[in-house]
Amino acid sequence: MKNLIIIGARGFGREYHNGLKLRDDYGKDFIIKGFLDDKKDVLDGFENYAPILNSVEDYLIEPEDVFVCALGDSFYRRKYVNMIKEKGGTFFSIISSKSIIHPNAQIGEGVMISAFCNISSNTVIGDFTTIQPYCNIGHDAVIGDFCSLESYSFMGGFSRIGDNVTLHTRATILPHVKIGDNSIVGAGSVVLRNVKSNITVFGVPAKKISF
């Protein structure tokens, strides 16, 4: 049996902790060993959670350990995933049995797919991407590494997003549209045209915004 360790004990980590304990294979294939977080008191006031074991920096990996990374920010997700991989750690993909995953979809390492998602034919999902509940990914869509798709995001057929892209709640990417690396699509936006790398777009239709 594997000992699953969750990187990050904040809201996202607590959410995944509870979801994991509802899985049919919990207690059979794996148990939750605890969290890695540099804030030792972050779970104070919360009940029924596994303990914080250590920080990522100081944790010593044991033979039956496997990891998931529950950090919403792509930059920090990449940072701490790489830190664990450099120590020889391996990562677990979490795919809800309540989602529809077409059999020829390609799903990378350390991916987290929540309940009630539809991942359609010939979709490609890169490593360490998180997909929150009720997302719909059309056929032949491509999602890069370390992306974050918030609830109710939609990607049409043959659409493509690069690495480190965030789609906020209810973002809609029309078919064949491409989003460059490190870009952000604001909540409720509808993207009609290709988006360059390293920018934020928002609105209907989505347009570049600056802060």
C-alpha positions as CSV (number, residue, x, y, z in Angstrom):
1,M,0.0,0.0,0.0
2,K,1.3,3.5,-0.9
3,N,1.5,6.4,1.5
4,L,0.1,9.4,-0.3
5,I,1.5,12.9,0.7
6,I,-0.2,16.1,-0.3
7,I,2.0,19.1,-1.1
8,G,0.1,22.1,0.2
9,A,-2.3,22.1,3.2
10,R,-4.2,25.2,2.3
11,G,-7.7,25.3,0.9
12,F,-6.9,23.3,-2.3
13,G,-5.0,20.7,-0.3
14,R,-7.9,20.3,2.2
15,E,-10.3,19.9,-0.7
16,Y,-8.3,17.1,-2.2
17,H,-7.7,15.4,1.1
18,N,-11.4,15.0,1.6
19,G,-12.0,14.0,-2.0
20,L,-9.3,11.3,-1.8
21,K,-10.9,9.7,1.2
22,L,-14.1,9.2,-0.8
23,R,-12.4,7.1,-3.5
24,D,-13.1,3.4,-3.7
25,D,-9.4,2.6,-3.7
26,Y,-8.7,4.6,-0.5
27,G,-7.5,2.2,2.2
28,K,-6.8,-0.5,-0.4
29,D,-4.2,1.0,-2.7
30,F,-3.2,4.0,-0.7
31,I,-3.7,6.0,2.5
32,I,-3.0,9.7,3.1
33,K,0.1,10.0,5.2
34,G,0.0,13.7,5.6
35,F,0.8,17.1,4.1
36,L,4.0,19.0,3.3
37,D,3.7,22.7,4.1
38,D,6.1,25.2,5.5
39,K,3.4,26.8,7.7
40,K,3.1,24.2,10.5
41,D,0.0,25.7,12.0
42,V,-2.0,26.1,8.8
43,L,-4.5,23.3,9.9
44,D,-5.1,24.8,13.4
45,G,-8.8,25.0,13.9
46,F,-9.6,22.3,11.3
47,E,-10.5,18.8,12.3
48,N,-10.1,15.3,10.7
49,Y,-7.1,16.1,8.5
50,A,-3.9,14.2,8.2
51,P,-0.9,15.8,9.9
52,I,1.6,18.2,8.5
53,L,4.7,16.1,8.2
54,N,7.3,18.8,7.3
55,S,8.2,21.3,4.7
56,V,8.9,20.2,1.2
57,E,12.5,21.4,1.6
58,D,13.1,19.3,4.7
59,Y,11.1,16.2,4.1
60,L,13.0,12.9,3.6
61,I,11.3,10.6,1.2
62,E,10.5,7.0,2.4
63,P,10.1,3.9,0.2
64,E,6.3,3.8,0.0
65,D,5.8,7.5,-0.5
66,V,3.9,8.9,-3.5
67,F,3.0,12.6,-3.9
68,V,0.3,14.9,-5.3
69,C,0.7,18.6,-5.5
70,A,-2.3,20.7,-4.4
71,L,-1.0,24.2,-5.1
72,G,-3.2,26.4,-7.3
73,D,-0.4,28.7,-8.5
74,S,1.5,27.2,-11.4
75,F,4.8,28.8,-10.5
76,Y,4.9,27.3,-7.0
77,R,3.5,24.0,-8.2
78,R,6.4,23.6,-10.6
79,K,8.9,24.7,-8.0
80,Y,7.8,22.1,-5.4
81,V,7.2,19.3,-7.9
82,N,10.7,19.7,-9.2
83,M,12.0,19.8,-5.6
84,I,10.4,16.4,-4.9
85,K,11.4,14.9,-8.2
86,E,15.1,15.9,-7.5
87,K,14.8,13.9,-4.3
88,G,13.6,10.9,-6.3
89,G,9.9,11.2,-5.5
90,T,7.1,10.0,-7.7
91,F,3.7,11.5,-8.3
92,F,0.2,10.1,-8.3
93,S,-2.5,11.2,-10.8
94,I,-5.9,11.7,-9.3
95,I,-8.8,11.2,-11.7
96,S,-12.3,11.2,-10.3
97,S,-14.5,8.1,-11.2
98,K,-17.3,10.6,-11.6
99,S,-15.7,12.2,-14.6
100,I,-16.0,10.9,-18.2
101,I,-12.5,10.2,-19.6
102,H,-12.5,8.9,-23.2
103,P,-10.2,5.9,-23.5
104,N,-7.9,7.5,-26.1
105,A,-7.3,10.6,-24.1
106,Q,-3.6,11.0,-23.1
107,I,-3.1,12.1,-19.5
108,G,0.3,13.1,-18.1
109,E,2.0,12.6,-14.7
110,G,0.6,14.1,-11.6
111,V,-2.6,15.3,-13.2
112,M,-5.7,16.1,-11.0
113,I,-9.1,15.8,-12.6
114,S,-12.0,16.5,-10.3
115,A,-15.6,15.2,-10.5
116,F,-18.1,15.8,-13.3
117,C,-15.6,16.7,-16.1
118,N,-15.8,15.5,-19.7
119,I,-12.4,14.8,-21.3
120,S,-13.2,14.0,-24.9
121,S,-11.6,11.9,-27.7
122,N,-7.9,12.3,-28.4
123,T,-7.4,15.1,-25.9
124,V,-3.9,15.5,-24.6
125,I,-3.3,16.7,-21.0
126,G,0.2,17.6,-19.9
127,D,2.0,16.9,-16.6
128,F,0.9,18.4,-13.3
129,T,-2.2,20.1,-14.7
130,T,-5.3,20.5,-12.4
131,I,-8.8,20.4,-13.7
132,Q,-11.6,21.4,-11.3
133,P,-15.2,20.1,-11.4
134,Y,-17.5,20.5,-14.4
135,C,-14.9,21.3,-17.0
136,N,-15.5,20.2,-20.6
137,I,-12.6,19.5,-22.9
138,G,-13.5,19.0,-26.5
139,H,-12.0,16.4,-28.9
140,D,-8.3,16.8,-30.0
141,A,-7.7,19.7,-27.5
142,V,-4.2,20.0,-26.1
143,I,-3.4,21.2,-22.6
144,G,0.2,21.9,-21.6
145,D,2.1,21.2,-18.4
146,F,1.3,22.9,-15.1
147,C,-2.0,24.4,-16.2
148,S,-5.0,25.3,-14.0
149,L,-8.5,24.9,-15.3
150,E,-11.1,26.2,-12.8
151,S,-14.7,25.0,-12.6
152,Y,-16.9,25.1,-15.7
153,S,-14.0,26.0,-18.1
154,F,-14.7,24.9,-21.7
155,M,-12.2,24.2,-24.5
156,G,-13.6,23.5,-27.9
157,G,-12.3,20.9,-30.4
158,F,-8.7,21.3,-31.6
159,S,-8.2,24.2,-29.1
160,R,-4.8,24.4,-27.5
161,I,-3.3,26.0,-24.4
162,G,0.4,26.2,-23.6
163,D,2.3,25.6,-20.4
164,N,1.4,27.4,-17.1
165,V,-1.9,28.7,-18.4
166,T,-4.7,29.5,-16.1
167,L,-8.4,29.4,-17.2
168,H,-10.5,31.0,-14.5
169,T,-14.1,30.0,-13.7
170,R,-16.3,29.6,-16.8
171,A,-13.6,30.6,-19.2
172,T,-14.6,29.5,-22.8
173,I,-12.0,28.8,-25.5
174,L,-13.6,28.4,-28.9
175,P,-12.6,25.6,-31.2
176,H,-9.1,25.8,-32.9
177,V,-8.1,28.8,-30.7
178,K,-4.6,28.8,-29.1
179,I,-3.5,30.3,-25.8
180,G,0.3,30.9,-25.4
181,D,2.4,29.9,-22.4
182,N,2.0,31.7,-19.1
183,S,-1.2,33.5,-20.1
184,I,-4.4,33.9,-18.0
185,V,-8.0,33.9,-19.1
186,G,-10.3,35.8,-16.7
187,A,-13.5,34.4,-15.2
188,G,-16.4,34.2,-17.6
189,S,-14.3,35.3,-20.6
190,V,-15.0,34.0,-24.2
191,V,-11.8,33.7,-26.3
192,L,-12.5,34.1,-30.0
193,R,-8.9,34.6,-31.3
194,N,-5.5,33.3,-30.5
195,V,-3.8,34.7,-27.4
196,K,-0.1,35.4,-27.2
197,S,2.2,34.2,-24.4
198,N,2.6,36.0,-21.0
199,I,-0.6,38.2,-21.2
200,T,-4.0,38.3,-19.4
201,V,-7.2,38.5,-21.3
202,F,-10.7,39.2,-20.0
203,G,-14.2,39.9,-21.2
204,V,-16.7,38.9,-24.0
205,P,-14.9,38.8,-26.3
206,A,-11.7,38.4,-24.4
207,K,-9.2,41.3,-24.8
208,K,-5.8,42.0,-23.3
209,I,-5.8,43.8,-20.0
210,S,-3.1,45.4,-17.9
211,F,-2.7,45.9,-14.2
